[in-house]
Amino acid sequence: TASLCGQSWNSNLEGTVTDPSGAAVPGAGVQLRNAATGQIRQTQTSELGFYTFPVVPVGTYELEVSKDGFATQVLAELTIQVAQTARVDVRLELAREQAEVRVDSSSPLIQTATPAIGDEIDNQRVSLLPLNGRQFSQLTLLAAGAIPPYPNGSTQQYNTAALGIGFSVNGQRSERNNFSLDGITLMEPFAYSLSANPSIDAIREFRVVENSYTAEQGLTSGAQVNIASRTGTNRLKGTAYEFLRNSALDARNFFDDPNQPIPPFRQNQFGASLGGPIRRDRTFFFANYEGLRIHQSVTNTTLLPSEALRSGDFSDQLTGNLFSPCSQEGNPAGPTDPFFDTGTIFDPYTERPFTCSNGSPDHPNVIALKDPFVYNGQPNVIPPGQIDPLSRAILERLPLPNQPNATPGANNHINVGERRVVSDQFLFRIDHQLSSRHQIFGRLLFFNGNQLFPFVPNTFAQNPPAPPGYGTGKDDRGRNLALGVTSVLRPTLINDFRVGYAYFLGTKAAQNINSGFLDELGIARAPGATNRGIPAINVPGYADMG
C-alpha cells in the first residue's frame, strides 16, 4: 500500500522568562543551538515573558536567554526528546559583576505542558542495553504498563518484520499499537504490523505514548510509538559489528533426543553505520546497514497416527462400555434394541431408519442406524478398500511415531526442523540547512525479510504442531520514505511540511505449496488456485496436516 499521512512527531520547547521577583521579562532574546550540528534558532519572549520553539528535532541543545540589564543565562546539555513538549522556565539574575550565568540543564522529570502519559526510551538505553536479536520492539517492554503479547496471537504470526516481537499496553491488544518513523507511518493496514524494521543503530530514540495522547496520534487505541532516526553531526563517526550465536556454545535442550547430537544453531547479526558532515554546520548524512541470518534447529514433540490407525484398525479404541442410540432421557432402550461399545466407529454408507422398541404408536422412536465396521471378523477395523486414496496418500507423507513407549494419547514423536531467517535493512538520511530559516531532510528505509517457521501450532483447534515439511514461509518487502521542509516564517510561526511513502508486500504460504501433491493424484485444482501442495487438514488432538 502507498499512503500520504500527516503525523506530528517533532518536539516542542516552551517556557517563561522571569526576573528575580518572579515578574515576566518581555522582549528577552532566546537562542536555541543544537550542540551536535551547530544549527541555531532564535525568538523573543512575549509581553507575558513566554517563549516557544515549535517543531524542534530531537537532540541535545544549548539554550541562551539575554536581556539588557540582566546577566545572560545559558543552559547547557538540554535534551529534547522525541514527540515531547518540554517546558523550561528561566529566571534571569540582575547584571552585576557577572555577565553570564551557565547552568547544566536536564529534562524535567514531570512534563506539565501536555497531559499525555508515556515513556521515553532514550539514546543511551537504545544503544547500550543488551538485546538478543537487537529488535527495538524489545525495548518497548521498559514502558510502564507494557507486557508481552499473548502466545500464538496475530503479533507472532504477522509481525514477522520484527521477528514476531510486540507488546500490549494497559490492556489493549498487541496489534492495536501504532508505529511511526520520523512522522511517517510504519504500519501495514491488514494486521497492523510493522512494514519495515529499522536497526537499533539507526534509531536515536523513541517514545511510547500510552494514554491521553492528542488527536493527531490517535490512529489506533493502543500505544503510539514515535521513533526518531539518527542524523549526522559535525563529527564523522561510525560503527561496525557482528553478533554471533552458535550451538557449539549451547547446552542441550530439555526436549532434545538424548541419543542424538545437539541440533545445530547458527545466528549471525552484522552491520555498520556511518554519519558525519558533508558541509560543516550545513549538510549532514547518516547511513546504516544490518543483516540477520538465522539457521536454528527447533526440537518439536507432536502426536501422530499410529501404524494401526493408518491401516484402519481402531480396535484399541474399544472401551468395554455399552450405549444404545435408542436411549432417550428418562426413556432407556429396550432389550431388543441395538447396543454398541462407546468406542465403536460406524460405516456412514450403511445408514438406514430403525424403529426402537421404547417408542409408542403415537410417538415412535425412529433413529438413523449405521452398521459398525468389521473386517475379517475383527470389530472396529475399516476394510482397506474403503480407505480413501487421498487420505492414504496424505498419511504416507507423515512419519511414523518414534516414541514407542509414549502413553496412549500423549505426544509420540520427536523431530527437529530448521527455522530460517534472512533479512536485510538499509537506512539513509540526509539533512541540509538551506538558511537560518529553512531546513530540509530526506530519509529512506529499505527492508527485505524471508523466514521459514518449521512448526506452526493450531491456535484455534489447540492441536500440536505438524512434523517437518508442513511449516509456513513468510516473505516481507518494506519501503519507507520521508521528506520534510521546516520553515521559520516568524519566531512564533513555524511551517513543517512532511510527505511520506509507505510500501509493504507480505506473503504467507505453506512450506509445501509447490510440492505438486494434488497433481500427483490427478485432482484438478480450482481455476486460479495457487496452492499446489497438501490441503490443510485438522484432526482434533493430532498434528495438523497440510
Legacy VTK file of the C-alpha trace (Angstrom):
# vtk DataFile Version 3.0
C-alpha trace
ASCII
DATASET POLYDATA
POINTS 546 float
0.000 0.000 0.000
1.048 3.573 -0.587
-0.246 6.402 1.549
0.244 10.031 2.461
-0.072 10.614 6.195
0.150 13.720 8.331
1.668 12.931 11.704
3.195 15.130 14.387
6.482 13.646 15.555
8.641 16.699 16.278
9.160 18.060 19.746
8.442 21.499 21.149
10.235 23.644 23.697
8.487 26.381 25.652
8.782 28.268 28.888
8.607 31.586 30.703
11.403 34.077 31.432
11.136 35.933 34.742
13.255 38.334 36.850
14.378 37.679 40.451
10.994 38.875 41.771
9.090 36.445 39.549
7.762 39.113 37.174
7.695 38.346 33.452
10.531 39.660 31.279
9.147 40.698 27.851
11.362 41.133 24.814
14.163 38.865 26.043
16.220 37.249 23.324
16.118 33.446 23.357
18.530 31.367 21.287
18.455 27.566 20.865
21.607 25.940 19.494
21.962 22.276 18.503
25.192 21.094 20.144
25.823 18.387 17.525
25.134 20.301 14.309
25.606 23.929 15.332
22.211 24.919 13.904
20.613 27.899 15.651
17.001 29.040 16.217
16.103 32.408 17.743
12.982 34.018 19.164
11.861 36.636 21.716
9.638 36.454 24.758
6.113 37.865 24.565
4.623 40.538 26.801
3.935 37.763 29.307
7.535 36.576 29.171
6.561 33.421 27.262
8.731 31.886 24.551
8.244 28.837 22.353
10.261 26.839 19.826
7.846 24.603 17.927
8.960 21.737 15.664
12.337 21.086 17.285
14.222 17.943 16.162
15.336 15.653 18.971
18.833 16.236 20.276
20.960 17.978 22.863
20.753 21.772 22.871
22.147 24.888 24.499
19.527 27.474 25.487
20.700 31.087 25.872
18.495 33.868 27.247
19.660 37.511 27.256
18.166 40.888 28.132
19.686 44.292 28.788
20.200 44.811 32.497
20.303 41.097 33.230
23.108 38.546 33.209
22.907 36.246 30.200
21.625 32.806 31.238
22.999 29.758 29.364
21.504 26.312 29.944
23.754 23.596 28.544
23.074 19.882 27.968
19.345 20.441 27.472
17.923 17.232 25.996
14.843 17.415 23.789
13.159 14.019 23.427
11.035 12.690 20.605
7.384 13.845 20.486
7.935 15.824 23.682
6.633 19.230 24.656
9.366 20.283 27.066
8.921 23.248 29.360
11.985 25.084 30.653
11.387 28.215 32.697
14.333 30.626 33.079
14.946 33.072 35.896
17.311 35.913 35.000
19.632 37.483 37.552
20.393 41.208 37.621
23.657 42.135 35.911
26.378 42.976 38.452
29.843 41.545 38.225
28.569 38.547 36.279
27.871 38.968 32.593
26.828 35.339 32.042
25.413 32.511 34.134
25.958 28.948 32.863
23.799 26.128 34.171
23.903 22.420 33.299
20.311 21.593 32.485
18.305 18.408 32.105
14.814 17.438 31.045
12.203 17.892 33.797
11.027 14.684 35.476
7.392 15.746 35.097
6.044 17.269 31.899
3.473 19.927 32.641
2.891 21.111 29.078
0.905 18.054 27.900
-1.429 15.512 29.573
-0.052 12.611 27.521
1.283 9.667 29.527
4.296 7.946 28.050
7.838 6.680 28.462
10.955 7.845 26.675
13.416 5.159 25.541
16.439 7.415 25.225
19.560 7.024 23.146
21.611 5.570 25.986
19.198 2.696 26.568
18.725 2.099 22.837
22.478 1.914 22.316
23.711 0.085 25.406
21.086 -2.365 26.650
21.866 -5.959 25.532
19.196 -7.428 23.277
19.014 -10.953 21.898
18.129 -10.246 18.270
18.619 -6.458 18.556
14.972 -5.591 17.912
13.914 -2.156 19.100
10.454 -3.601 19.863
12.021 -5.434 22.800
12.739 -2.097 24.471
9.064 -1.136 24.464
8.614 -3.508 27.401
10.508 -0.952 29.502
7.454 1.313 29.318
5.075 1.315 32.282
2.058 -0.940 31.705
3.669 -2.788 28.771
3.642 -6.601 28.745
4.448 -9.238 26.085
1.602 -10.213 23.731
-0.499 -13.309 24.322
1.058 -16.515 22.915
0.469 -17.501 19.286
-1.527 -14.341 18.618
-1.550 -12.260 15.459
1.586 -10.384 16.562
3.668 -13.563 16.451
2.010 -14.689 13.220
2.088 -11.460 11.224
4.646 -9.098 12.783
7.435 -11.011 11.068
9.458 -7.897 10.237
10.107 -7.630 13.992
10.536 -11.416 14.402
7.094 -11.651 15.999
8.082 -9.406 18.904
5.490 -6.985 20.187
3.766 -5.696 23.306
0.395 -4.703 24.656
-0.131 -1.766 26.958
-2.777 -1.063 29.569
-4.995 -3.969 28.499
-5.073 -3.112 24.778
-4.486 -5.721 22.089
-0.914 -6.015 20.846
-1.972 -5.282 17.260
-3.603 -2.000 18.314
-0.291 -0.136 18.614
0.790 2.451 16.076
4.418 2.963 14.999
5.794 5.941 13.085
9.337 6.798 11.974
10.168 10.480 11.558
6.433 11.183 11.451
5.692 8.630 8.687
3.673 5.523 9.499
5.487 2.186 9.700
2.278 0.151 9.804
0.676 -2.078 7.207
-3.145 -1.944 7.336
-4.011 -5.669 7.226
-2.747 -6.916 10.599
-1.344 -3.603 11.933
2.186 -4.991 11.982
5.475 -3.309 11.107
6.076 -2.868 7.377
9.793 -2.263 7.957
12.048 -2.739 10.948
14.839 -0.197 11.489
18.017 -1.324 13.217
18.594 -0.015 16.728
21.831 1.515 15.364
19.641 3.631 13.058
17.399 4.849 15.894
18.298 7.807 18.062
15.428 7.282 20.483
11.711 6.619 20.587
8.770 7.392 22.807
5.903 5.099 23.845
2.811 7.253 24.464
0.269 5.143 26.320
-2.670 7.380 27.169
-4.189 10.855 26.779
-2.356 11.492 23.520
-3.539 14.165 21.126
-5.891 13.536 18.204
-3.095 13.721 15.645
-1.701 10.482 17.065
-4.946 8.614 17.699
-4.845 6.230 14.753
-5.265 3.174 16.989
-6.469 2.550 20.538
-3.150 1.178 21.841
0.184 2.849 22.355
1.666 5.412 19.969
5.343 4.694 19.310
7.156 7.681 17.809
10.640 6.853 16.519
13.344 9.342 15.581
16.073 8.152 13.220
19.705 9.095 13.740
21.170 12.094 11.982
24.699 13.067 11.065
26.608 15.648 13.081
29.712 17.777 12.674
31.751 14.824 13.852
32.429 11.905 11.494
31.863 8.637 13.323
30.719 5.116 12.566
30.386 1.586 13.871
30.846 -1.955 12.590
29.683 -5.034 14.430
28.738 -8.693 14.343
26.903 -10.728 16.968
27.271 -14.500 16.870
25.396 -17.385 18.445
26.441 -20.981 17.836
25.260 -24.383 19.044
28.870 -25.260 19.861
28.462 -22.932 22.845
24.968 -24.129 23.854
23.672 -26.768 26.255
21.190 -29.438 25.201
17.520 -28.502 25.088
15.333 -30.336 27.607
13.260 -31.858 24.786
16.226 -32.831 22.580
16.733 -36.518 21.903
19.486 -37.559 24.340
20.738 -40.129 21.839
21.394 -37.523 19.148
23.918 -34.650 18.877
22.839 -31.147 19.886
20.767 -29.751 16.983
22.796 -27.141 15.061
22.161 -23.433 15.573
23.829 -20.564 13.703
22.871 -16.911 14.188
24.815 -14.025 12.666
23.754 -10.404 13.016
26.095 -7.918 11.424
26.104 -4.366 10.192
27.738 -0.965 10.022
26.801 2.695 10.285
28.457 5.953 9.335
27.430 9.543 9.872
29.013 12.950 9.632
29.137 16.284 7.840
29.078 16.833 4.097
29.381 20.567 4.728
30.090 21.601 8.292
27.158 23.257 10.110
25.038 22.911 6.942
24.733 19.415 5.470
24.874 16.052 7.251
24.383 12.392 6.316
23.810 9.120 8.136
23.721 5.572 6.706
23.159 2.185 8.329
23.029 -1.419 7.086
22.165 -4.507 9.105
21.800 -8.144 8.089
20.433 -11.091 10.061
20.955 -14.780 9.268
19.467 -17.499 11.470
19.669 -21.255 10.907
18.179 -22.736 14.039
17.239 -26.339 14.687
13.976 -26.462 16.628
13.006 -29.573 18.582
9.310 -30.429 18.321
7.138 -33.042 20.026
3.844 -33.990 18.455
1.170 -36.690 18.225
0.999 -38.728 15.010
-1.351 -41.567 13.999
-0.012 -44.999 14.840
0.607 -47.620 12.164
-2.567 -49.442 13.239
-4.716 -46.306 12.866
-3.293 -45.646 9.394
-4.359 -49.127 8.291
-7.872 -48.548 9.627
-7.509 -50.591 12.815
-9.363 -48.758 15.614
-9.789 -51.812 17.814
-7.747 -50.222 20.587
-10.402 -47.526 20.868
-12.966 -50.009 22.235
-13.690 -49.328 25.904
-15.932 -52.197 27.035
-18.704 -49.734 27.928
-22.007 -50.010 26.039
-24.535 -47.468 24.795
-27.662 -47.598 22.666
-28.619 -44.970 20.083
-32.247 -45.687 21.050
-31.789 -44.367 24.598
-33.524 -41.106 25.451
-33.530 -39.060 28.614
-35.864 -40.853 31.015
-36.636 -43.489 28.365
-33.965 -46.222 28.261
-33.533 -48.573 25.317
-35.249 -51.950 25.418
-33.528 -55.350 25.445
-34.222 -55.872 21.732
-32.672 -52.535 20.728
-29.082 -52.415 19.432
-26.195 -51.753 21.839
-22.648 -50.809 20.880
-19.305 -50.132 22.526
-18.754 -46.405 23.186
-15.575 -46.550 21.064
-17.303 -48.045 18.012
-16.852 -46.420 14.604
-19.655 -46.778 12.075
-19.877 -47.157 8.308
-21.603 -43.984 7.043
-22.759 -45.739 3.850
-24.983 -48.203 5.756
-27.318 -45.626 7.285
-30.981 -46.695 7.404
-34.064 -45.930 9.551
-34.662 -48.111 12.587
-37.705 -48.129 14.915
-36.726 -48.613 18.537
-38.821 -50.628 20.985
-39.091 -47.799 23.522
-41.368 -45.710 21.352
-45.203 -45.621 21.285
-47.725 -45.869 18.423
-48.338 -42.115 18.684
-44.677 -41.187 19.151
-42.443 -43.817 17.561
-38.713 -43.562 18.246
-37.092 -43.781 14.791
-33.327 -43.352 14.551
-30.755 -43.361 11.743
-28.882 -46.627 12.387
-25.485 -47.453 10.914
-23.545 -50.706 10.942
-20.258 -50.845 12.847
-17.098 -51.516 10.866
-15.966 -55.145 10.869
-13.138 -56.672 8.805
-12.314 -60.371 8.769
-14.410 -60.800 11.878
-12.463 -58.139 13.820
-14.629 -55.254 15.081
-13.689 -51.608 14.660
-11.458 -52.205 11.656
-12.097 -50.374 8.375
-11.725 -52.631 5.321
-8.694 -51.499 3.246
-10.889 -50.991 0.181
-12.941 -48.350 1.991
-9.983 -46.102 2.910
-9.989 -43.102 0.587
-6.908 -42.893 -1.692
-6.416 -39.201 -0.828
-6.357 -39.980 2.891
-3.920 -42.824 2.309
-1.655 -40.567 0.236
-1.591 -37.893 2.957
-0.868 -40.434 5.696
2.017 -41.855 3.667
3.667 -38.443 3.853
3.566 -38.416 7.642
6.379 -40.156 9.552
5.550 -42.967 11.942
5.770 -42.365 15.721
9.312 -42.803 17.030
8.472 -42.981 20.755
7.009 -46.496 21.211
6.773 -46.148 24.989
4.654 -42.994 24.878
1.409 -43.058 26.858
-1.633 -43.551 24.571
-2.914 -40.126 23.561
0.350 -38.369 24.530
2.915 -36.994 22.080
4.652 -39.921 20.429
7.093 -38.298 18.005
10.201 -36.133 18.495
11.516 -34.338 15.437
13.787 -31.450 14.522
13.024 -28.747 11.965
15.036 -25.785 10.759
13.938 -22.220 11.355
15.467 -19.894 8.779
15.639 -16.095 8.821
17.285 -13.954 6.153
16.715 -10.216 6.487
18.451 -7.052 5.316
17.669 -3.441 6.134
19.279 -0.228 4.951
18.608 3.330 6.136
19.989 6.532 4.652
19.254 10.059 5.842
20.472 13.488 4.759
19.804 16.833 6.471
20.536 20.247 4.964
20.150 23.795 6.262
19.197 25.990 3.308
19.401 29.080 5.501
18.908 30.067 9.101
15.147 29.911 8.438
14.758 26.832 6.236
15.837 23.216 6.751
15.137 20.114 4.665
15.709 16.414 5.193
15.151 13.108 3.415
15.220 9.571 4.811
14.836 6.183 3.100
14.353 2.847 4.877
14.669 -0.344 2.825
13.751 -3.751 4.333
13.658 -7.293 2.931
12.911 -10.345 5.053
12.378 -14.040 4.388
11.515 -16.505 7.141
10.591 -20.174 7.442
8.735 -21.381 10.525
9.036 -25.185 10.643
6.313 -25.711 13.250
3.136 -23.649 13.419
0.702 -24.586 16.222
-3.028 -24.521 15.542
-4.217 -21.853 17.966
-7.916 -22.461 17.307
-8.021 -26.283 17.394
-5.284 -26.482 20.058
-3.586 -29.198 18.035
0.139 -29.923 18.359
2.374 -28.700 15.509
2.877 -30.822 12.418
6.166 -32.641 11.776
8.839 -31.104 9.480
7.693 -30.341 5.958
4.447 -28.615 6.931
5.815 -25.254 8.059
4.975 -21.743 6.910
7.127 -19.400 4.848
6.809 -15.619 5.108
8.302 -13.091 2.727
8.228 -9.355 3.560
9.201 -6.330 1.479
9.002 -2.889 3.066
9.969 0.590 1.881
9.547 3.819 3.829
10.392 7.310 2.598
10.185 10.610 4.477
10.773 14.100 3.059
10.394 17.271 5.098
10.832 21.028 4.983
10.822 23.161 8.125
10.490 26.929 7.647
10.714 29.560 10.372
8.404 32.213 8.921
8.449 34.246 12.131
9.908 33.430 15.552
6.423 32.337 16.649
5.235 30.911 13.295
6.742 27.653 12.019
5.659 25.671 8.977
6.633 21.994 8.960
5.756 20.207 5.704
6.231 16.468 5.608
5.383 13.884 2.971
5.941 10.160 3.168
5.631 6.969 1.180
4.993 3.617 2.877
5.065 0.372 0.893
4.616 -3.188 2.109
4.245 -6.510 0.335
3.949 -9.567 2.542
3.200 -13.160 1.588
2.451 -16.143 3.792
2.438 -19.599 2.238
2.685 -23.229 3.276
6.127 -24.774 3.001
4.791 -27.485 0.655
2.742 -25.124 -1.528
4.684 -26.100 -4.660
5.033 -29.822 -3.927
2.590 -30.828 -6.698
0.759 -33.165 -4.317
-2.696 -32.761 -5.885
-1.284 -33.056 -9.394
0.280 -36.403 -8.482
-3.160 -37.709 -7.520
-4.816 -36.319 -10.655
-7.029 -33.943 -8.660
-7.950 -30.816 -10.605
-7.490 -27.547 -8.764
-9.921 -24.644 -8.987
-9.169 -22.099 -11.725
-6.661 -19.524 -10.496
-5.621 -21.588 -7.458
-2.000 -21.174 -6.413
-1.802 -23.908 -3.768
-0.156 -26.925 -5.365
0.562 -28.573 -2.009
-1.331 -30.573 0.585
-4.647 -29.037 1.698
-4.983 -28.132 5.375
-6.467 -30.994 7.399
-7.166 -30.756 11.124
-7.893 -33.854 13.210
-8.686 -32.933 16.827
-5.828 -33.871 19.110
-3.412 -34.894 16.352
-0.788 -32.955 14.439
-2.158 -30.799 11.646
-1.517 -31.916 8.097
-1.217 -29.687 5.079
LINES 1 547
546 0 1 2 3 4 5 6 7 8 9 10 11 12 13 14 15 16 17 18 19 20 21 22 23 24 25 26 27 28 29 30 31 32 33 34 35 36 37 38 39 40 41 42 43 44 45 46 47 48 49 50 51 52 53 54 55 56 57 58 59 60 61 62 63 64 65 66 67 68 69 70 71 72 73 74 75 76 77 78 79 80 81 82 83 84 85 86 87 88 89 90 91 92 93 94 95 96 97 98 99 100 101 102 103 104 105 106 107 108 109 110 111 112 113 114 115 116 117 118 119 120 121 122 123 124 125 126 127 128 129 130 131 132 133 134 135 136 137 138 139 140 141 142 143 144 145 146 147 148 149 150 151 152 153 154 155 156 157 158 159 160 161 162 163 164 165 166 167 168 169 170 171 172 173 174 175 176 177 178 179 180 181 182 183 184 185 186 187 188 189 190 191 192 193 194 195 196 197 198 199 200 201 202 203 204 205 206 207 208 209 210 211 212 213 214 215 216 217 218 219 220 221 222 223 224 225 226 227 228 229 230 231 232 233 234 235 236 237 238 239 240 241 242 243 244 245 246 247 248 249 250 251 252 253 254 255 256 257 258 259 260 261 262 263 264 265 266 267 268 269 270 271 272 273 274 275 276 277 278 279 280 281 282 283 284 285 286 287 288 289 290 291 292 293 294 295 296 297 298 299 300 301 302 303 304 305 306 307 308 309 310 311 312 313 314 315 316 317 318 319 320 321 322 323 324 325 326 327 328 329 330 331 332 333 334 335 336 337 338 339 340 341 342 343 344 345 346 347 348 349 350 351 352 353 354 355 356 357 358 359 360 361 362 363 364 365 366 367 368 369 370 371 372 373 374 375 376 377 378 379 380 381 382 383 384 385 386 387 388 389 390 391 392 393 394 395 396 397 398 399 400 401 402 403 404 405 406 407 408 409 410 411 412 413 414 415 416 417 418 419 420 421 422 423 424 425 426 427 428 429 430 431 432 433 434 435 436 437 438 439 440 441 442 443 444 445 446 447 448 449 450 451 452 453 454 455 456 457 458 459 460 461 462 463 464 465 466 467 468 469 470 471 472 473 474 475 476 477 478 479 480 481 482 483 484 485 486 487 488 489 490 491 492 493 494 495 496 497 498 499 500 501 502 503 504 505 506 507 508 509 510 511 512 513 514 515 516 517 518 519 520 521 522 523 524 525 526 527 528 529 530 531 532 533 534 535 536 537 538 539 540 541 542 543 544 545
